[in-house]
Amino acid sequence: MNPQQAEILRDIVQRMMARYITVRPRGIDLGSNRKLIPALDCRILDYGAARTLYRNRRPVCLSLDAVKAIADPEKHCQQCLDRDHCTGQVRFDLLFENCPYRLLLAYTSAKNFLLYTGKLAEKKIVIVMQSLGTSHRDCSS
């Protein structure tokens, strides 16, 4: 795949992403009133920097590349007056049960995860992904 094709694919994936994953203390929430699951056996399609501005715990501005806001492509994060109030994040685009999902992690969460996996690797402990029975599901639900 050449760089132009990869960019087109990334753009298509970002436009069709409507399902967000939320990590909760008791498990992973895939939305749509599904039961919380303890682990994901998924494929990482893409990842990168992101920024979200929250007000009253609700997102009011989102950038999936930490450069331009989604709602207003002319609005650049670097020049935004609210930049100091944004949450820096790591964006993961995932494929689970043939459905695309997006996970946004705060830098501290991503950093802690990478530190943890690094310590496991030093001790030669293999991280095992728990298989969750990947039956085909309709992504529209």
Beta strands, then each sheet from edge to edge (+ up, - down):
strand 1: 20-24
strand 2: 27-29
strand 3: 43-55
strand 4: 58-63
strand 5: 86-96
strand 6: 99-106
sheet 1: 2+ 1- 6- 5+ 3- 4+
end
